[in-house]
Amino acid sequence: SSDLAAPSVPDTSSQGVAIMASRIAVVLTSLIGVQALTGSGYDPSKPDEPFDTASQALSSWIKEEVVVPRKKDGWQDKFCNCVQNGNIASWFQYASAQYVVDTCNNHDGFVLRSGHMQDRHVEPLQAMMACDTLKVISYCLSHEAPEALPMWQPMCSEAHYTVPACDVACSAAVRVTGGHVAAMLMAAAAVVLANFA
């Protein structure tokens, strides 16, 4: 008698084909659902660079070709100053965002050197630069023109979808100071104060 089992033969019966078809349908449905959840409208037959789309939108807002629902208080100059003074990941240290932001002013608009981030899918440093660029823009909009955040959020999300492991909050880059540690310290302080009261 032999200890070797007979090799498995694929089930080609109609039942086996039906099971395989249902599994494929489940996988495809899941993939479509994930795409809907991420908000990605990417169409491989019409490739585009979401960072270019975001940059062009920012440019139209800065040049007032598209109106941001905000009073005319010169927010564009303040926004550009904020972006130009922002820092992003760079080759050996944090560097000025001007490495990727070519232009930011009322006359010429906003020009992003998206070519510096084109390999962000395979180059971790370019991914960090791309993520930091989204963070700087989100931060500066949240401080200088918060009314533009609802306009920015969908474009930022599309770009964010193309950056591996990016943790940008597109609706506002401002995070609660301290995070979980601060929350635990506040809870502990409340317990201590409650015991003394």
Backbone as ProteinMPNN parsed JSONL, in Angstrom:
{"seq_chain_A": "SSDLAAPSVPDTSSQGVAIMASRIAVVLTSLIGVQALTGSGYDPSKPDEPFDTASQALSSWIKEEVVVPRKKDGWQDKFCNCVQNGNIASWFQYASAQYVVDTCNNHDGFVLRSGHMQDRHVEPLQAMMACDTLKVISYCLSHEAPEALPMWQPMCSEAHYTVPACDVACSAAVRVTGGHVAAMLMAAAAVVLANFA", "coords_chain_A": {"N_chain_A": [[0.849, -1.177, 0.0], [0.417, 2.29, -0.67], [1.592, 5.401, 0.669], [1.223, 7.769, -0.553], [-0.995, 10.205, -1.679], [-3.46, 10.425, -4.226], [-3.01, 12.756, -6.887], [-4.642, 15.909, -6.745], [-7.436, 16.617, -8.706], [-8.719, 19.154, -10.695], [-12.059, 20.276, -10.228], [-14.19, 19.976, -12.751], [-16.797, 19.85, -13.168], [-20.19, 21.003, -13.628], [-21.087, 21.994, -11.224], [-18.693, 22.639, -9.88], [-17.699, 24.648, -11.566], [-19.693, 26.539, -11.232], [-19.354, 27.179, -8.528], [-16.79, 28.318, -8.606], [-17.328, 30.519, -10.275], [-19.092, 31.946, -8.641], [-17.373, 32.641, -6.57], [-15.559, 34.3, -7.903], [-17.3, 36.357, -8.574], [-17.891, 37.357, -6.024], [-15.363, 38.344, -5.253], [-14.96, 40.333, -7.23], [-17.145, 42.018, -6.669], [-16.394, 42.853, -4.117], [-14.057, 44.285, -4.723], [-15.106, 46.383, -6.261], [-16.681, 47.572, -4.326], [-14.699, 48.412, -2.489], [-13.384, 50.314, -4.069], [-15.453, 52.172, -4.322], [-15.695, 52.958, -1.654], [-13.225, 54.188, -1.178], [-13.408, 56.363, -2.745], [-12.228, 56.657, -5.13], [-12.103, 57.613, -8.436], [-10.663, 56.656, -10.475], [-9.829, 55.882, -13.767], [-8.433, 53.588, -15.791], [-8.362, 53.76, -18.56], [-8.371, 56.391, -19.063], [-5.966, 57.867, -18.04], [-4.752, 60.005, -15.458], [-3.027, 62.498, -13.527], [-3.512, 62.828, -10.25], [-2.339, 64.728, -8.558], [-1.727, 66.784, -10.284], [-4.299, 67.587, -11.052], [-5.284, 68.503, -8.582], [-3.456, 70.591, -8.113], [-4.032, 72.294, -10.284], [-6.634, 73.02, -9.618], [-6.214, 74.404, -7.17], [-4.71, 76.486, -8.223], [-6.616, 77.818, -9.802], [-8.276, 78.784, -7.782], [-6.576, 80.48, -6.355], [-5.956, 82.405, -8.269], [-8.413, 83.424, -8.526], [-10.17, 82.496, -10.483], [-11.991, 80.587, -10.026], [-14.284, 81.019, -7.566], [-13.639, 81.117, -4.141], [-15.709, 80.653, -1.423], [-15.392, 83.082, 0.409], [-14.471, 86.013, 2.244], [-12.828, 88.75, 0.619], [-9.843, 88.997, 1.56], [-7.193, 88.802, 1.033], [-6.316, 86.219, 1.357], [-4.956, 84.519, -0.314], [-2.23, 85.318, -0.562], [-1.386, 84.866, 2.062], [-1.842, 82.128, 2.245], [-0.054, 81.159, 0.252], [2.378, 82.016, 1.371], [2.38, 80.457, 3.674], [2.488, 77.824, 2.558], [4.945, 77.98, 1.173], [6.658, 78.184, 3.29], [6.406, 75.798, 4.486], [7.457, 72.477, 5.457], [8.678, 69.471, 3.972], [9.22, 65.913, 3.582], [12.484, 65.029, 2.565], [15.483, 64.239, 0.702], [17.651, 63.784, 2.594], [16.888, 65.064, 4.847], [14.314, 67.083, 6.395], [12.916, 69.409, 4.186], [12.33, 72.531, 2.467], [9.046, 73.107, 1.218], [9.155, 74.249, -1.202], [10.659, 72.765, -2.892], [8.949, 71.117, -4.286], [6.876, 72.811, -4.876], [6.572, 74.931, -7.355], [5.538, 77.451, -8.075], [3.586, 79.917, -6.461], [1.355, 82.276, -6.342], [-0.768, 85.221, -6.732], [-0.857, 86.041, -9.39], [0.344, 84.08, -11.14], [-0.691, 81.75, -10.147], [-0.839, 78.422, -8.837], [1.685, 76.159, -9.055], [2.702, 72.922, -9.177], [5.402, 70.728, -8.886], [4.856, 67.957, -9.933], [6.154, 65.855, -11.117], [8.301, 65.207, -9.52], [7.24, 63.457, -7.803], [6.317, 61.27, -9.097], [6.987, 58.565, -8.972], [5.934, 57.641, -6.635], [4.528, 55.375, -5.958], [6.287, 53.285, -5.814], [8.629, 54.231, -4.708], [9.546, 54.871, -1.547], [10.429, 57.335, -0.342], [9.551, 59.298, -2.125], [6.855, 58.878, -1.817], [6.527, 59.74, 0.838], [7.187, 62.438, 0.48], [5.094, 63.234, -1.214], [2.873, 62.767, 0.424], [3.453, 64.533, 2.544], [3.276, 66.918, 1.116], [0.528, 67.052, 0.547], [-0.324, 67.29, 3.188], [0.816, 69.767, 3.971], [-0.519, 71.559, 2.249], [-3.198, 71.083, 3.022], [-3.054, 71.849, 5.713], [-2.33, 74.582, 5.473], [-4.525, 75.609, 4.051], [-6.515, 75.11, 5.965], [-5.844, 76.955, 7.9], [-5.646, 79.448, 6.615], [-7.673, 79.713, 4.712], [-10.212, 78.352, 5.48], [-12.709, 77.968, 4.4], [-12.309, 76.918, 1.931], [-11.751, 74.267, 2.28], [-13.865, 72.255, 1.949], [-13.946, 72.233, -0.827], [-11.398, 71.419, -1.45], [-11.1, 68.911, -0.258], [-12.2, 66.582, -1.79], [-10.406, 66.46, -3.98], [-7.925, 66.227, -2.749], [-8.344, 63.786, -1.491], [-8.496, 62.062, -3.712], [-5.842, 62.272, -4.638], [-4.534, 61.381, -2.354], [-5.294, 58.728, -2.312], [-3.511, 57.606, -4.062], [-1.117, 57.47, -2.769], [0.948, 55.475, -0.964], [0.456, 54.416, 2.393], [-0.149, 56.943, 3.471], [-1.103, 59.362, 5.828], [-2.681, 61.653, 5.769], [-5.095, 64.084, 6.746], [-7.459, 65.096, 4.866], [-9.568, 66.889, 5.092], [-8.793, 68.656, 6.963], [-5.66, 69.351, 8.169], [-5.023, 69.684, 10.763], [-4.453, 68.205, 13.801], [-5.645, 66.823, 16.899], [-3.933, 67.961, 19.655], [-1.564, 65.947, 21.192], [-3.012, 63.529, 21.135], [-3.794, 60.11, 21.829], [-2.333, 59.734, 24.218], [-2.558, 62.186, 25.553], [-5.315, 62.148, 25.97], [-5.557, 59.973, 27.74], [-4.099, 60.974, 29.929], [-5.699, 63.152, 30.598], [-8.034, 61.804, 31.395], [-7.049, 60.397, 33.601], [-6.374, 62.564, 35.244], [-8.921, 63.593, 35.694], [-10.051, 61.533, 37.201], [-8.435, 61.605, 39.495], [-9.017, 64.207, 40.417], [-11.745, 63.879, 40.904], [-11.687, 62.136, 43.065], [-10.682, 63.752, 45.061], [-12.643, 65.563, 45.436]], "CA_chain_A": [[0.0, 0.0, 0.0], [1.215, 3.51, -0.835], [1.188, 6.517, 1.52], [1.02, 8.946, -1.396], [-2.374, 10.417, -2.109], [-3.59, 10.741, -5.656], [-3.019, 14.2, -7.091], [-5.962, 16.542, -6.822], [-7.863, 16.95, -10.062], [-9.688, 20.244, -10.614], [-13.458, 19.925, -10.447], [-14.669, 20.626, -13.973], [-18.242, 19.649, -13.281], [-20.948, 22.264, -13.644], [-21.14, 22.498, -9.846], [-17.393, 23.247, -9.616], [-17.634, 25.89, -12.339], [-20.616, 27.479, -10.589], [-18.716, 27.633, -7.281], [-15.705, 29.226, -8.987], [-17.951, 31.746, -10.786], [-19.631, 32.722, -7.512], [-16.221, 33.202, -5.847], [-15.067, 35.42, -8.708], [-18.281, 37.44, -8.428], [-17.703, 37.939, -4.683], [-14.128, 39.127, -5.286], [-15.199, 41.53, -8.041], [-18.037, 42.894, -5.915], [-15.591, 43.445, -3.047], [-13.172, 45.291, -5.302], [-15.922, 47.537, -6.632], [-17.053, 48.214, -3.067], [-13.516, 49.104, -1.958], [-13.17, 51.506, -4.89], [-16.484, 53.142, -3.967], [-15.39, 53.485, -0.326], [-12.063, 55.057, -1.217], [-13.745, 57.563, -3.495], [-11.413, 56.759, -6.324], [-12.773, 57.577, -9.713], [-9.601, 56.427, -11.44], [-10.192, 55.091, -14.935], [-7.177, 53.308, -16.481], [-8.414, 54.148, -19.97], [-8.17, 57.849, -19.082], [-5.056, 58.147, -16.92], [-4.438, 61.384, -15.107], [-2.207, 62.643, -12.333], [-4.364, 63.559, -9.312], [-1.645, 65.888, -8.012], [-1.904, 67.866, -11.266], [-5.683, 68.052, -10.93], [-5.361, 69.29, -7.345], [-2.67, 71.798, -8.329], [-4.783, 73.164, -11.185], [-7.766, 73.57, -8.863], [-5.662, 75.423, -6.282], [-4.315, 77.616, -9.054], [-7.82, 78.573, -10.181], [-8.77, 79.48, -6.594], [-5.638, 81.552, -6.016], [-6.101, 83.458, -9.288], [-9.832, 83.796, -8.448], [-10.952, 82.038, -11.636], [-13.083, 79.919, -9.319], [-14.405, 81.783, -6.325], [-13.721, 80.457, -2.841], [-16.716, 81.411, -0.673], [-14.691, 83.732, 1.526], [-14.265, 87.445, 2.023], [-11.583, 89.09, -0.088], [-8.929, 89.54, 2.568], [-5.817, 88.482, 0.677], [-5.967, 84.895, 1.86], [-4.06, 83.851, -1.257], [-0.841, 85.608, -0.179], [-1.115, 84.175, 3.324], [-1.769, 80.704, 1.925], [1.212, 80.912, -0.452], [3.454, 82.18, 2.351], [2.335, 79.264, 4.529], [2.979, 76.679, 1.783], [6.365, 78.154, 0.872], [7.41, 78.007, 4.529], [6.169, 74.442, 4.977], [8.529, 71.496, 5.261], [8.29, 68.142, 3.515], [10.308, 64.937, 3.588], [13.42, 65.239, 1.469], [16.423, 63.137, 0.568], [18.399, 63.478, 3.809], [16.325, 65.844, 5.953], [13.133, 67.833, 5.98], [13.312, 70.543, 3.359], [11.253, 73.442, 2.105], [8.054, 72.632, 0.251], [9.462, 74.856, -2.493], [11.247, 71.731, -3.736], [7.89, 70.612, -5.166], [5.991, 73.914, -5.25], [7.322, 75.816, -8.243], [4.957, 78.794, -8.089], [2.373, 80.16, -5.688], [1.054, 83.704, -6.218], [-2.048, 85.622, -7.332], [-0.749, 86.239, -10.841], [0.652, 82.831, -11.847], [-1.416, 80.636, -9.544], [-0.147, 77.39, -8.063], [2.295, 75.165, -9.935], [3.325, 71.857, -8.398], [6.297, 69.868, -9.668], [4.378, 66.605, -9.632], [7.116, 64.883, -11.628], [9.178, 64.795, -8.423], [6.524, 62.471, -6.99], [5.661, 60.339, -10.01], [7.268, 57.176, -8.608], [5.529, 57.486, -5.232], [3.968, 54.04, -5.755], [7.375, 52.328, -5.589], [9.726, 54.89, -3.991], [9.001, 55.341, -0.259], [10.722, 58.734, -0.067], [8.634, 60.096, -2.935], [5.543, 58.749, -1.175], [6.536, 60.64, 1.996], [7.137, 63.811, -0.044], [3.746, 63.456, -1.726], [1.978, 62.852, 1.582], [3.747, 65.796, 3.227], [2.753, 68.013, 0.292], [-0.91, 67.118, 0.828], [-0.476, 67.78, 4.557], [1.125, 71.204, 3.996], [-1.617, 72.283, 1.592], [-4.378, 70.975, 3.89], [-2.799, 72.673, 6.895], [-2.369, 76.002, 5.119], [-5.919, 75.965, 3.757], [-7.299, 75.121, 7.211], [-5.507, 78.153, 8.669], [-5.761, 80.703, 5.865], [-8.925, 79.751, 3.947], [-10.938, 77.125, 5.834], [-13.889, 77.838, 3.544], [-11.913, 76.16, 0.739], [-11.541, 72.855, 2.607], [-14.806, 71.346, 1.277], [-13.576, 72.153, -2.243], [-10.107, 70.739, -1.488], [-11.165, 67.559, 0.274], [-12.288, 65.493, -2.773], [-9.182, 66.384, -4.791], [-6.895, 65.697, -1.862], [-8.633, 62.356, -1.296], [-8.087, 61.367, -4.936], [-4.383, 62.205, -4.637], [-4.176, 60.559, -1.195], [-5.533, 57.346, -2.705], [-2.363, 57.133, -4.845], [0.101, 57.554, -1.953], [0.945, 54.395, 0.029], [0.655, 54.681, 3.828], [-0.265, 58.378, 3.781], [-2.083, 59.571, 6.897], [-3.182, 63.016, 5.728], [-6.523, 64.353, 6.973], [-7.699, 66.059, 3.793], [-10.536, 67.919, 5.459], [-8.025, 69.598, 7.794], [-4.462, 68.663, 8.634], [-4.834, 69.944, 12.178], [-4.785, 67.07, 14.655], [-5.765, 67.167, 18.309], [-2.617, 67.896, 20.272], [-1.348, 64.91, 22.18], [-3.627, 62.269, 20.728], [-4.253, 59.156, 22.837], [-1.625, 59.943, 25.488], [-3.204, 63.326, 26.201], [-6.646, 61.722, 26.411], [-5.39, 59.144, 28.939], [-3.691, 61.851, 31.024], [-6.886, 63.931, 30.995], [-8.923, 60.891, 32.115], [-6.425, 60.149, 34.902], [-6.525, 63.786, 36.029], [-10.319, 63.685, 36.095], [-10.264, 60.557, 38.273], [-7.768, 62.144, 40.68], [-9.805, 65.348, 40.886], [-13.017, 63.364, 41.42], [-11.425, 61.532, 44.37], [-10.432, 64.814, 46.032], [-13.834, 66.414, 45.582]], "C_chain_A": [[0.888, 1.231, 0.0], [0.673, 4.607, 0.057], [0.892, 7.768, 0.701], [-0.431, 9.038, -1.833], [-2.374, 10.731, -3.588], [-3.623, 12.242, -5.823], [-4.44, 14.715, -7.262], [-6.253, 16.932, -8.261], [-8.889, 18.065, -9.954], [-11.087, 19.764, -10.963], [-13.964, 20.689, -11.664], [-16.16, 20.417, -14.17], [-18.949, 20.996, -13.265], [-21.056, 22.852, -12.25], [-19.829, 23.208, -9.487], [-17.234, 24.571, -10.333], [-18.528, 26.948, -11.699], [-20.018, 28.033, -9.298], [-17.614, 28.632, -7.595], [-16.276, 30.559, -9.478], [-18.493, 32.594, -9.638], [-18.494, 33.347, -6.697], [-15.645, 34.405, -6.595], [-16.007, 36.613, -8.571], [-18.13, 38.13, -7.08], [-16.46, 38.829, -4.663], [-14.332, 40.414, -6.076], [-16.103, 42.517, -7.325], [-17.281, 43.588, -4.789], [-14.687, 44.547, -3.585], [-13.933, 46.54, -5.702], [-16.333, 48.304, -5.382], [-15.903, 48.984, -2.454], [-13.267, 50.375, -2.753], [-14.199, 52.57, -4.543], [-16.188, 53.769, -2.609], [-14.224, 54.456, -0.35], [-12.348, 56.336, -1.97], [-12.969, 57.686, -4.781], [-12.257, 56.653, -7.572], [-11.773, 57.301, -10.815], [-10.09, 55.499, -12.541], [-8.919, 54.84, -15.734], [-7.192, 53.689, -17.959], [-8.231, 55.65, -20.151], [-7.243, 58.228, -17.933], [-4.856, 59.649, -16.706], [-3.576, 61.36, -13.853], [-3.019, 63.455, -11.336], [-3.67, 64.756, -8.66], [-1.723, 67.07, -8.98], [-3.302, 68.449, -11.185], [-5.838, 68.937, -9.697], [-4.631, 70.616, -7.5], [-3.417, 72.791, -9.222], [-5.991, 73.781, -10.488], [-7.285, 74.67, -7.914], [-5.29, 76.682, -7.061], [-5.53, 78.462, -9.429], [-8.408, 79.321, -8.984], [-7.897, 80.679, -6.267], [-5.765, 82.719, -6.997], [-7.542, 83.974, -9.374], [-10.59, 83.523, -9.742], [-12.159, 81.258, -11.145], [-13.123, 80.56, -7.937], [-14.493, 80.854, -5.112], [-14.702, 81.281, -2.02], [-16.143, 82.019, 0.608], [-14.548, 85.215, 1.206], [-12.922, 87.685, 1.35], [-10.649, 89.792, 0.891], [-7.473, 89.201, 2.272], [-5.373, 87.12, 1.175], [-4.953, 84.188, 0.962], [-2.593, 84.071, -0.886], [-0.46, 84.873, 1.104], [-0.98, 82.668, 3.098], [-0.43, 80.372, 1.258], [2.407, 81.028, 0.492], [3.538, 80.946, 3.255], [2.917, 78.059, 3.793], [4.486, 76.79, 1.553], [7.241, 78.013, 2.112], [7.192, 76.628, 5.153], [7.356, 73.543, 4.694], [7.941, 70.168, 4.828], [9.484, 67.216, 3.637], [11.189, 65.194, 2.377], [14.469, 64.137, 1.531], [17.17, 62.807, 1.854], [17.845, 64.179, 5.036], [15.013, 66.446, 5.487], [13.607, 69.068, 5.229], [12.087, 71.391, 3.043], [10.325, 72.802, 1.086], [8.314, 73.218, -1.131], [10.182, 73.888, -3.423], [10.203, 71.207, -4.721], [6.91, 71.696, -5.596], [6.806, 74.914, -6.061], [6.845, 77.255, -8.113], [3.742, 78.834, -7.179], [2.232, 81.667, -5.523], [-0.237, 84.021, -6.98], [-1.995, 85.702, -8.852], [-0.586, 84.927, -11.605], [-0.066, 81.613, -11.288], [-0.52, 79.692, -8.772], [0.378, 76.338, -9.029], [3.073, 74.185, -9.068], [4.195, 71.015, -9.326], [5.946, 68.408, -9.385], [5.309, 65.526, -10.171], [8.076, 64.395, -10.558], [8.541, 63.701, -7.57], [5.925, 61.357, -7.844], [5.916, 58.869, -9.682], [6.869, 56.873, -7.161], [4.958, 56.102, -4.928], [5.044, 53.028, -5.394], [8.554, 52.916, -4.815], [9.19, 55.472, -2.68], [9.263, 56.822, 0.023], [9.801, 59.65, -0.884], [7.218, 60.02, -2.373], [5.455, 59.678, 0.041], [6.461, 62.099, 1.555], [5.72, 64.15, -0.506], [2.759, 63.618, -0.572], [2.192, 64.171, 2.326], [3.235, 66.998, 2.436], [1.253, 68.167, 0.516], [-1.168, 67.669, 2.232], [-0.236, 69.29, 4.643], [-0.031, 72.001, 3.392], [-2.862, 72.251, 2.47], [-4.232, 71.861, 5.122], [-2.96, 74.157, 6.566], [-3.783, 76.451, 4.752], [-6.739, 76.05, 5.046], [-7.026, 76.369, 8.04], [-5.79, 79.454, 7.93], [-7.052, 80.839, 5.062], [-9.737, 78.491, 4.245], [-12.19, 76.904, 4.989], [-13.583, 77.024, 2.284], [-11.755, 74.662, 1.024], [-12.563, 71.914, 1.973], [-14.518, 71.201, -0.221], [-12.304, 71.321, -2.412], [-10.228, 69.255, -1.168], [-11.306, 66.469, -0.799], [-11.028, 65.342, -3.638], [-8.027, 65.81, -3.983], [-7.101, 64.196, -1.654], [-8.234, 61.541, -2.518], [-6.565, 61.215, -4.988], [-3.897, 61.284, -3.514], [-4.307, 59.08, -1.528], [-4.33, 56.757, -3.449], [-1.057, 57.122, -4.052], [0.059, 56.463, -0.876], [1.223, 54.914, 1.439], [0.608, 56.16, 4.197], [-1.385, 58.584, 4.794], [-2.624, 61.002, 6.93], [-4.676, 63.047, 6.033], [-6.893, 65.463, 5.999], [-8.681, 67.166, 4.164], [-9.932, 68.954, 6.398], [-6.841, 68.848, 8.366], [-4.231, 68.848, 10.125], [-5.303, 68.738, 12.975], [-4.917, 67.568, 16.094], [-4.406, 66.963, 18.955], [-2.569, 66.782, 21.296], [-1.942, 63.567, 21.83], [-4.057, 61.423, 21.903], [-3.594, 59.37, 24.195], [-2.275, 61.093, 26.25], [-4.584, 62.945, 26.726], [-6.552, 60.871, 27.677], [-4.976, 60.003, 30.134], [-4.865, 62.68, 31.527], [-7.851, 63.062, 31.801], [-8.364, 60.611, 33.509], [-6.563, 61.369, 35.806], [-7.961, 63.941, 36.519], [-10.629, 62.735, 37.241], [-9.665, 61.069, 39.565], [-8.583, 63.294, 41.266], [-11.14, 64.897, 41.487], [-12.837, 62.755, 42.813], [-11.18, 62.583, 45.45], [-11.65, 65.677, 46.274], [-14.813, 65.888, 46.568]], "O_chain_A": [[1.97, 1.23, 0.587], [-0.54, 4.753, 0.204], [0.355, 8.737, 1.238], [-1.016, 8.061, -2.3], [-1.393, 11.245, -4.127], [-4.202, 12.942, -4.993], [-5.306, 14.056, -7.837], [-5.407, 17.509, -8.944], [-9.847, 17.938, -9.191], [-11.276, 18.954, -11.871], [-14.143, 21.906, -11.611], [-16.715, 20.766, -15.212], [-18.348, 22.014, -12.92], [-21.11, 24.072, -12.095], [-19.854, 24.266, -8.858], [-16.689, 25.52, -9.769], [-18.158, 28.12, -11.633], [-20.159, 29.221, -9.007], [-17.504, 29.67, -6.942], [-15.754, 31.618, -9.127], [-18.37, 33.819, -9.657], [-18.636, 34.46, -6.19], [-15.287, 35.41, -5.98], [-15.555, 37.753, -8.463], [-18.23, 39.354, -6.996], [-16.493, 39.935, -4.124], [-13.914, 41.482, -5.628], [-15.859, 43.723, -7.364], [-17.497, 44.771, -4.53], [-14.565, 45.612, -2.98], [-13.443, 47.651, -5.498], [-16.335, 49.535, -5.374], [-16.097, 50.091, -1.951], [-12.967, 51.416, -2.167], [-13.862, 53.752, -4.474], [-16.4, 54.967, -2.419], [-14.23, 55.446, 0.382], [-11.599, 57.305, -1.844], [-13.042, 58.713, -5.455], [-13.031, 55.71, -7.737], [-12.001, 57.669, -11.968], [-10.689, 54.458, -12.272], [-8.365, 55.781, -16.304], [-6.134, 53.917, -18.546], [-7.969, 56.123, -21.257], [-7.68, 58.842, -16.96], [-4.801, 60.435, -17.651], [-3.423, 60.323, -13.206], [-3.208, 64.655, -11.538], [-4.34, 65.703, -8.25], [-1.78, 68.223, -8.552], [-3.475, 69.666, -11.243], [-6.454, 70.001, -9.766], [-5.132, 71.653, -7.068], [-3.429, 73.99, -8.946], [-6.332, 74.937, -10.741], [-7.879, 75.746, -7.861], [-5.529, 77.8, -6.607], [-5.471, 79.691, -9.376], [-8.986, 80.393, -9.161], [-8.398, 81.756, -5.944], [-5.691, 83.882, -6.599], [-7.852, 84.845, -10.186], [-11.542, 84.232, -10.067], [-13.218, 81.269, -11.773], [-12.112, 80.629, -7.238], [-15.31, 79.934, -5.069], [-14.545, 82.498, -1.926], [-16.376, 81.537, 1.716], [-14.51, 85.613, 0.042], [-11.991, 86.895, 1.507], [-10.668, 91.016, 1.029], [-6.617, 89.3, 3.151], [-4.183, 86.892, 1.391], [-4.181, 83.352, 1.432], [-1.801, 83.128, -0.893], [0.638, 84.329, 1.221], [-0.116, 82.017, 3.685], [0.245, 79.421, 1.65], [3.34, 80.228, 0.418], [4.626, 80.459, 3.56], [3.754, 77.346, 4.347], [5.217, 75.813, 1.717], [8.439, 77.751, 1.996], [7.73, 76.331, 6.22], [8.16, 73.815, 3.802], [6.853, 69.783, 5.256], [10.62, 67.668, 3.777], [10.701, 65.535, 1.299], [14.35, 63.207, 2.329], [17.309, 61.627, 2.177], [18.29, 63.914, 6.153], [14.647, 66.33, 4.317], [14.597, 69.692, 5.61], [10.954, 71.001, 3.324], [10.759, 72.056, 0.209], [7.759, 72.742, -2.122], [10.306, 74.157, -4.618], [10.534, 70.887, -5.863], [6.187, 71.521, -6.577], [7.628, 75.65, -5.514], [7.659, 78.176, -8.048], [2.96, 77.884, -7.136], [2.895, 82.271, -4.679], [-0.732, 83.209, -7.762], [-2.998, 85.454, -9.521], [-1.281, 84.683, -12.591], [-0.046, 80.549, -11.906], [0.442, 80.115, -8.13], [-0.397, 75.7, -9.74], [3.979, 74.567, -8.326], [3.77, 70.637, -10.418], [6.673, 67.716, -8.672], [5.249, 64.384, -9.714], [8.614, 63.293, -10.665], [9.2, 63.092, -6.728], [5.105, 60.58, -7.355], [5.129, 58.01, -10.08], [7.407, 55.955, -6.543], [4.908, 55.696, -3.767], [4.758, 52.023, -4.743], [9.394, 52.167, -4.316], [8.458, 56.462, -2.699], [8.396, 57.498, 0.577], [9.329, 60.666, -0.374], [6.467, 60.992, -2.447], [4.431, 60.328, 0.252], [5.763, 62.904, 2.171], [5.212, 65.234, -0.217], [1.909, 64.508, -0.596], [1.23, 64.845, 2.695], [2.806, 67.99, 3.025], [0.758, 69.285, 0.658], [-2.118, 68.424, 2.441], [-0.988, 70.006, 5.305], [-0.466, 73.001, 3.962], [-3.517, 73.278, 2.649], [-5.176, 72.541, 5.523], [-3.636, 74.894, 7.284], [-4.192, 77.557, 5.105], [-7.56, 76.954, 5.203], [-7.888, 76.799, 8.807], [-6.136, 80.457, 8.554], [-7.481, 81.954, 4.763], [-9.928, 77.654, 3.362], [-12.675, 75.778, 4.876], [-14.496, 76.5, 1.645], [-11.637, 73.872, 0.087], [-12.171, 70.851, 1.491], [-14.814, 70.163, -0.813], [-12.154, 70.603, -3.4], [-9.523, 68.434, -1.756], [-10.572, 65.483, -0.724], [-10.637, 64.227, -3.984], [-7.246, 65.002, -4.486], [-6.138, 63.429, -1.643], [-7.692, 60.444, -2.38], [-6.058, 60.15, -5.342], [-2.963, 60.504, -3.702], [-3.505, 58.268, -1.067], [-4.15, 55.539, -3.464], [-0.004, 56.799, -4.601], [-0.775, 56.521, 0.027], [2.11, 55.742, 1.647], [1.268, 56.578, 5.149], [-2.481, 58.046, 4.637], [-2.984, 61.507, 7.993], [-5.424, 62.155, 5.631], [-6.663, 66.639, 6.278], [-8.624, 68.261, 3.603], [-10.513, 70.021, 6.6], [-7.017, 67.802, 8.991], [-3.33, 68.229, 10.692], [-6.445, 68.303, 12.827], [-4.365, 68.607, 16.454], [-3.8, 65.901, 18.812], [-3.435, 66.688, 22.166], [-1.385, 62.541, 22.219], [-4.619, 61.937, 22.87], [-4.247, 59.201, 25.225], [-2.516, 60.987, 27.452], [-4.975, 63.375, 27.811], [-7.367, 61.022, 28.586], [-5.46, 59.779, 31.244], [-5.015, 62.889, 32.731], [-8.425, 63.529, 32.785], [-9.112, 60.589, 34.487], [-6.837, 61.232, 36.998], [-8.185, 64.377, 37.648], [-11.382, 63.082, 38.152], [-10.295, 60.986, 40.62], [-8.811, 63.345, 42.475], [-11.606, 65.474, 42.469], [-13.736, 62.849, 43.649], [-11.441, 62.333, 46.627], [-11.678, 66.45, 47.232], [-15.857, 66.502, 46.79]]}, "name": "protein", "num_of_chains": 1, "seq": "SSDLAAPSVPDTSSQGVAIMASRIAVVLTSLIGVQALTGSGYDPSKPDEPFDTASQALSSWIKEEVVVPRKKDGWQDKFCNCVQNGNIASWFQYASAQYVVDTCNNHDGFVLRSGHMQDRHVEPLQAMMACDTLKVISYCLSHEAPEALPMWQPMCSEAHYTVPACDVACSAAVRVTGGHVAAMLMAAAAVVLANFA"}
